[in-house]
Amino acid sequence: LDHATGEAIIPIDVDLQDPIEVIPHLIEKWQAGAEMVLAKRSDRSTDSRLKRKSAEWFYKLHNKISNPKIEENVGDFRLMSRDVVENIKLMPERNLFMKGILSWVGGRTDVVEYARAERVAGNTKFNGWKLWNLALEGITSFSTFPLRMWTYIGLFVAGLSFLYGAWMIVDTLAFGNPVRGYPSLLVSILFLGGVQLIGIGVLGEYIGRIYVEVKNRPRYILKGNK
């Protein structure tokens, strides 16, 4: 995008599964006044069931806890006006979750639906692990809900601990039952330890992103660029 010079820019995947026959329809919408035209897949039958369901869950989760919302079943294949591209270039982030950035930039948006052909050669390099990392990047880029959630989890666990402590006091003083020490203590320690480790992991995701941004390295390096 930094080096694209046209009035309308259309990125497309290099595997050419996205049909170039859709491009004239994107241009028509742009000429009619749209600043961004999304190419939306109307059918994902060429994907595996697992990939379809995981994509569906991601969109639902992301749009529930993040702002802005992102259009389902839309990839990088789209048309962007010059104004949209210039606004994207103003973003200082090192790690760009493009689906979220493009939704955040906004502008008048239109949609063109199309059917994606099956891959004719090779295998996708975008495996489940990369999809998982993409989902994490999308959520942590546009939502602080995972951080806020741990405040509520802490309050909930503290409330349970208080109620359990009160019950042990009543059970011992009123009914004379001995306090069951080792099993309850072990379960409590393991539970709280697990909660803390998960919370540290969530914090680590955000701190890692801050670390990458603070280094302020260039997004890319061009050999022989003058």
Steps between C-alpha positions, in 0.01 A plus 500: 500500500793734568604477135161473328430813296156443348173667594358156582705216649396132496713248697451135406644171629788360297339155473242656263206318658321834499364545145624809320160511325368661819725805458276683247210471747718649776591789272133560416415537870796735547397714204152518654649667808622224732834567671553134580347201322520165678518175305298264717499125457142381461592133539777336705429143392856468365632534858504217751221479757747580779624812322144619432393453861815655647459803270135532605593488871778755451275752328232462766748537787690790343188697413355444846797632699685725253440830331476553206313197368641317200303360207479121498661294223698793361874468449757735353332498157328838479519842338627801694487860389807723516363677810459169683854392413647831616316465833632146545856621437461737796469203740822474703457138614764242414252212509194585295188288524381613161139385529459712810700795365293511183177495701632767736591734213138484389361706216212414273513122456330267253512124451534274196435130562679230303571127501858395557641220287680201646878504512638339185859447618700487821384513860416795717773611741240661725460219753299484822782643711532806277122547509512485880775763512307718256193479724709598805651791310159621390347490847797651684531776238145625535371389840600539865225259606745215578676729750175626651371144525768412753375770735163326505659157536703629796189640665315174440780285644537735798124475561511121487796495738316726746187283489702181540691648794176609665351154448803330660470726806129424538553128433771481765341717771135403454526133403838410644630352177878506463647709222602280207843642446713332237252421218323837512832686529651313205197559278495871591871542425478320166190695398643839591835409342328410173296823502813707564696330221222561250482863611876537462470355149239759405716780640796357311314528170441872552846568645657318204313724259614809691860373486484456121353847454755669728791360296358696206676290238405558134222280372714386209839563336545544125832392352657774292219745573604863443 
